């Protein structure tokens, strides 16, 4: 049979069996569809039934992607109707499994693929999209060096950009027609991919150094000139590069790095709720972060900013944060510390009279998904237990991916000195958690205030049902993006991130015994709207907003794209 009419081949225009008889006649669809005309509600019900029949999560992911390629309105209607259920399918953790099989499951391209071996094609790759300077609100780009917890997956990382944008749209109503997923294909050090004859990416080891830096700089220059109002979201870059690019370019471009800033903001929100429970202040906290990679230091930065806003000077705020990594507590005489870790490295003489000294012992001494701090520090260091014993932290946060690192001894040591210890095992997936919330609550007699990086069932201790909030970045970044879109902010400021965290914390209902520290994911769209309102107001207050709406709440609502069928196109595009 002949090829499909253009309107059925364009997922943004196609509405399948929802085309009316008049539309079918006008668009050349007569005889190309079954007779029945279904409503969007009826299509969504059938699509959900088809999805529920899939044999597993990966099959469900593929089913959703096929729908995404056919009909975007229906795809997003399905996501928004079942967001809590489908979020782990379209993004973490299922997207990680889909990424591993991308070259073998490949069906059709989605996104912009930029090869470091053809830098001359970079600008042309965007220009041929034929999108005007005000037609793009958001680009998500990755170089796929540190995909979730699975490492380097080369060109397969495009699925991270696609999935992230799907959450932006479903959770905050960012118009999918105004979004671009991008992958910087700079090679891969994954030998499985390099030896796979079906691998679709650049077939050589990962490019680094000056050539790599020039490619990233060319990307930023190109997209900022072509789409001057767009937010440039960086995702899953390697630890050193993520921080470096944000520091180098964050004041020049409208940039956001979710691995650092989003993770920091959602953790800050949970800590804020915990402090409301305890009645204490940020300026009085002592924080130990276990895992000094991109996420851990991003969290440290956000907590330090909150302490400064609460009255401490920058030096004192920094001194209230202790980082522990694979070599142990970060000390200022360690070789190989990364630049972003040095600010938190403790003076060696600080530990001279510490009690219960212990050297790190393999992985249990610390670690991150990115590997050891700097990769060179090898001398025996101060382990986590010794750090907790001497620092007496009020807040303990894990981003190490070291399973079981928060032992009963460590947690009980902390609880001996703090009435309500704040303990967040944020590593994911579940098998990499530093501790389970159930254990934390049992070991502290229900006194621990905890959240996790993965969904966790409620825990009952002494008749109290503890609901465990998930530190899911999706509670933050969609609203941040929407706020930037509405305000046309020139850049993302620390005040805007702090406002986002406060808005998330403000969405927590109640505060009785066992209440979660973060809002539930089923309220994600409302949470995103509240975050966007706070971000717009902060952008105006910080002097970076190019648009200052009179009614911020209404401006945010008006900007949120809804998955409904609008007017059909009049002719082919």
N, C-alpha and C positions, 0 to 999 in steps of 0.2 A: 504494500500500500504506500501511498505517497507520504512525504515527510509531514510532521505535525505543523499546523499553522503556527506562526510566530508567537501568538498570544498564549498558546499552550506550552511553548518551549521556554518562556520567560517566567521563572518562579515568582517574580514580583507582580506579574500581571495575571498569571493563570489562576482561575478559580474552579477549574474542573467541572464537576456536575452541578455547580452552583450557577453557571451561566444560564441566563433566562433564554426563552425561545427567541425573543427579539435580539438579544446579544449574539446568539448563535448565528442568526441570519445575517446580522451586520458584520460579524467578524470572520465569516467563512467557515463556520463550524457545523453547518448543517450536515447531519449524517455522521458526524465524528464523535458523538457522545450518546450514551443511552438516553432514552426519552425523558426519564424523570429529572426534575429540577429540585435539588436538595438545598436546604438552608445551611448556613455555616455551622449552626448547632448540630444538625444531623450529620454533616461531614465529620465534625469533631468527635461525635459519638462513635461513628464507624471507625475512624482512625485510632481511637483509644482501644476499641475492641480488638483491632488488628495488632496493636502494640502489645496488649496483654497476652496474646497468643504466642508471642515470641519465646523461644526456649531458654533464653538467658539474657544477661545484661548486654553483652556484646552484640547479640542479635537484635536487641531492642535499639541499641545505638545505631546500627546499620539501617534498621527500619525507619528511624527518625531522620537520619541523613537523607534517605531516599525521598521522604516526604519534604524535607527542606529543599531538595533539588527540584521538586515538582511545584510546590505551592507554599510560599513563605507565610502568607496570612494564616493558612490552616496550621502550619507547623507551629507558629507562635501562639495561636489560639490553644493548641494542645498543651504547650509548655505552660502558659499562664494559668490554664485550668487545673493543671496537676504539677505545679512547680516544685513542691516539696518532694514528690515522688520521682520526678524526672531530672531534677538538678544533678543527682549523682550519676545519671546516665549520660546527659549531654556534656558534663564536665567531670571533675574528679569524683570517683576513681575510675569510671569506665572509660573515659577518654584516653587514659594511659594505656589500656589494653588495645584500644583502637589505633593508637599511634604506632604501636609495635607492628601492626599488620598493614599499615597504610599502603605500602607499595604493592602488596598482594591483593588488597581489597579495593584498590583504586578504581573509581568509576568515572568521575568527571571532576575537572578542576574547580576549586572554589578559593578565591583569593588571588594575591599577587605574589609571584615567585621571582625573587631577585637573586641572580647568580653572581658570586664574586668573580667568576671567570669571564663574565661579560658586563663589567661595570658601565660600559658605554650604553647598555640597554636600560639602565636604571630609570632615567627620566622618561624615556619613551614608553616604558611599561605602564606608567601612570597616565601619560598624555593620551595614549590610545584608549583609555577608558572613557575619554570625552566627558569628563566631569568638570564643571566650572569651579571657580575658587570658593564659592559658598555652598557647594553641593556635598561636602564631606564634613561630618562632625567629629569622627573618631576613627583612628587607625590603631589596631593592635598588632605589634610586631614582635617576633621572637627570632633568635638565632639558634634556639633549641639545644643549647649546651647543657642546661640543667632543667629538663622537663620533669615537673612534679618531683617524685622521688625515684624516677627511673633513669635519669641521666641524659646522655647525648643521643639524640635521635634524628639529627640532620634535618632533611627536608620534611620528614614526617611531622615536624613541629608545627606545620601549617594548621593542623587540627587543634592545637592549643589556641591559636589566634581565632579560629572559627568558633570554637566552644566558648571562649571568653566573650566574644561579641554576642553570641546567642543569649548569654546570661544578662549582658547589658540591656538587650532588647526586652527579654521576658521580665526582668526584674525592675527596670527603670524606664522602659518605653523609649529607648534610643531607637530612632527610625532605622531599620535595617538597610534601607536604600541609601543611607548616608554614612555607612560604615564600610571599612575595608580591612580584611585580614591580610597580613603580610608575613612572609618568612624570608629572612636573610639566609640564603643557602651558601654557607661559607665552608662547606665540607663537614666531615664528621670523623671522630676518632673511634667510632663504633665499628669494630672489625666485622661484626655480623652483617652490618649493612654494606660495608665496602666489598665484602665477598659474596653478596647476594646479586645474582645476575639481573634480578628484577628491580633492584633499588633505583628509585627515580631521581635521586639528587646528584649533586656534584660528587664525582667519584675520586676523592682524595682526602687526605687528613685535614683536620680543621685548620683554617688559615688564622694566623695570629699576628701580632705586631703591627707595624706601620701600615701594611696593606689592609688589614682588617679594620684598623681605626679609621683609615681614609674612606672605606666603604660605608661604615656607620655614619661618618660625618656627611658623606654625599647623600645618604638616605635622608638624614635630618634636614639638610639644606633643600633637597628636592621637594619633600612633602610639605615643609613649612612654607615654601614659596608658592606651590601649587594650591595648597589648601590652608590658607593663613589662619582660619578660625578653628582648625581641628585640634583635638586633644591627641597627643602622641603617647600611647600606652606601650610601655616596654614590659615584656613577659618572659620569664624563664631564661634570662641570660645567665652566664656564669657569675659566680659571686663577686669576683674582682671587677668584672666589666659592668655589672649592674650598678654597683655603687659609683664606680668611676664615671660612667656616662651621666648619671644623675647629677653628680657634683660638677662635672665639666659643662653640662649643657642646660641644667635645670633653670638657670636664670635667663637663658637666651630663648628657650623654646617652651611651649606649653606641654610639659612632660609629666608622666606619672609612671611609677614603677610599683606594681601591686605586690611583688615579692617583698619589697622593703616597706613602702608607705602604707599599702593596704593591710598587710599583716600587722604592722605597728599600730595602725588605727583601730583595728578590731580588738586587739589585745588591750589597748588603752581603754576602750569602751568597757570591756569586762572588768578591768581593774577599777575603773571609776565606780561601777555598780557595787563591786566588793567593798570599796571604801565607804560607800553610802551605808552599807550594812553595818560596818564596824564603827562608823562615825569618825573615821580618821581622815588625814589629809595627805595629798601627794608629797608635800614637803617633808613629811615625817617617815617616808617609806625607805626601806633598805631592800634593794632588788638584786637577786642573783639570777642571771640568765645562763642557762646551760645549753651551749651550742652557739658559737660566735660566728656564724655564717651570715648570709644576706638577711635572712629572716630575724635571727637573734639580735643582730646589731640594729636592724630597722626598728625592732620593738624597743630596744634600749634608747634609741634616739627619740622615739615618741614619748616614752615615759620621762626622759630627761626634759623634754619640752614642757610637759605637764608640770613638773617640779618647778621649772623656771617661772611658768605662769602663776604658780602657787606661792611665789615669793623668794625662791632660792636664786642665788647668782649661778651663772653657768658652771663655774668651777665646783661649787658645792654640790650642784645637781649631778654632775659627772661622777663625783666621788661617792655618790650614793648608789652607784650601779657597779656590780662585779660580774665579769664575764668569765665563764669556765668553758674550755674547749678541750680538744684531744690532748694537748700538752698539760692540761690542768688549768688552774687560775692564770689568767693572762697577766704577766709581769713585765715591767718596762725594760728588763735586761734580756728578754727573749729575742732570739734571732728569728727572722722570717715573719714577723707580724705584718699583716696587711695594714695599709694606711688607715683604713676606717676602724681598725681594732685598736690602734695606738692610743687614741684618746681615752680609752677605758682601761688601759694596762695599769696595774697597780704598782706603786714603788716597792722595790724588793725589801726595803727595810720595814715596810708595813707588816710583813709576816714574820719578822725575826722572833717575836715572842708569842707566836700563835701556839695554842695547845693542840694536842692530838694530831700532830703533823703526819701526813701520809702522802706517799708518792702515787701518781696515777698508775694504774695497772691495766694496760690494754684498753679495749673499748669502753669498759665501765668507767674509766676516768674522764670520759667526755668524747665528744665527736660531733660532726655536722655532716649533712648530706654533701657538702662541698669538700670534705676532707679536713685535715688538720690545719690549724691556723698558719697560713703562709707556707705550709708544706715542709718547713725546715726545722722547726723547733723540736728538739729531741731529748732534752735533758729532763730528768724526773721533775714533776711539778706537784703542786698542791691540789689534791683531789677534791671532788665535790663535797664529800662528807666533811672534810676538814674546813672547807670554805663555809659551809652552813654552820658548823659548830662555832666558828669564830666571828662570822659576820652577824649571825642571828637575824637572818632576813625576815622581812614581813611578807615578801612576795618572791616566789620561786617559779621560774618559767622555763619550760623545756622546748627547745627547737633542735634537738640533737639527732633525732632518729635512732637513739640508742634504747632498745627495748629494756624496760625494767630498771632504768637508771635511777629513778626516784625510789630507792629502797625504803623498807619500813624503818630502818635505823635512821636514815636521813630525814624522813618525814616526822618521825617522833622527836628527833633532835630539834627540828624547827618548831614543832608544837609545844615543846617544853618552855619556849621563850615567847611564844605568840599565842594569844587567846584564840584568834580566828586566822590561821595561816591561809594565805592565798597561794594556791598551787595549781598551775596550768600546764598539764602535759599536752603540748600542742602538736607534736609530731604526728604525721600520718604517712601511710595507712595505719590501721589498728595494730598490726604486728610490730610497729616501730614506736609505739607510745612509751613514754618514760614511766608511766604508771596508769592504772585504770582509775577512774573516779570512784568506783566502788571500793577499791583498796584504800584510796586516800581518805575516804569518809570513814571506813572501818577503823583505820589506824588512828584517827583523830576523834573517835567517838561522835562523828557527825559534825564536827566543828570546821572542817576544811571548807573553804570557798573555792570551788573549782569549775573549770570549763575544759573542753577538749577540742582537739582539731578535727575530730570525726564525730559522726552521730553516735550518741550513747544512750542506752535505755535508762529510765529513771531508777534510782537506788533508794531502797527503804532502810533507814537506820533508826532504831528505837521508836518506831511508829511514825517517823517523819519521812514523807516521800520527797526525795531530792530530785528535781528536774535539772538535767545537765544541759546547759546551753552549748551550742557548737560555735567555736571561734571560726566561723566561715566568712572569708573575705567578701563573699557575695552580699553580705549585709552592709558593706561599705562602698566598694568601688563602683557599682552601678549608679548609686546616688551621687557620688563624687563626679562621675562623668556627666550626669545630667545637670548637676549644678554648674559645671564649667560650660556646658553647652548653653544654658540659659543666660548666664552672666557674661559669656564671651570673655572670661578671665584671661589676662595676658599670660599668667603662669599660675602654678599651684603653690600656695604659700603654706607654711607651717600652721598658720591660724585657720586656714580652710580645713586642714586635716584634723586639727583639734576640734573644730566645730563639727565635723563629720562624726568623730568618736563620741562627742557629747550627745549628738542627735540619736545615735544608735543606743546609747545607754538610756536615753530618755524614753525609748520605746518599750522598756521592760516594765511589764504590768505588775503592780503590787511589790511586795518585798518581804513577804512573810517567810517563815521557816521553810527551807527547801526550794525556794523560788529560784529560777534560772538567772544567771548573770547577764544573759544576752537574749534578745527577742527570738522567737521561733521563726524558722524559715518560711512557714506558711504565711507569715505576715510580711513577706519580703517586699512586695510592691509598695505597700504603705510605708514600710521602713525606708525604702529608697527615696520616696517622695519627701519624707521628713529630712533625710540627709541632704537631699538636693536643696531644699529651702535653706537649711543651715549653711551650706557651702556658698550659696548665692549671697546671703547676708554677710558672711565672712569675707567674701571677695570684694564686696562693696566697702566694708569696713577697712580692709587692707589696701584699698586704693588700686586694685588690679582689675576690677570689673569694667568692661567697656559698655555694658548694658546694666542699668540699675532699675529694675521693674518697680513700679509703684506698688503693685500687689504681688508680692513674691510667690505666695501660695498659689494664686491663680496662674501666674506665669509658668510655674513648674507643671501644674496640671495641664495647661494648654500645650506644653512641649512634649508631653508623653504620648508617643504613638500607640494606637490601639489596634489589635489584630482583628480588624473588621474589613469587609469588602467595601471599597469606595467606588468612585465612578470608573467604569471600564474605559480603556483607551479607545479613541475614535478610529485609529488606523495603526498600521505597523510602524515600529520605531526603528 
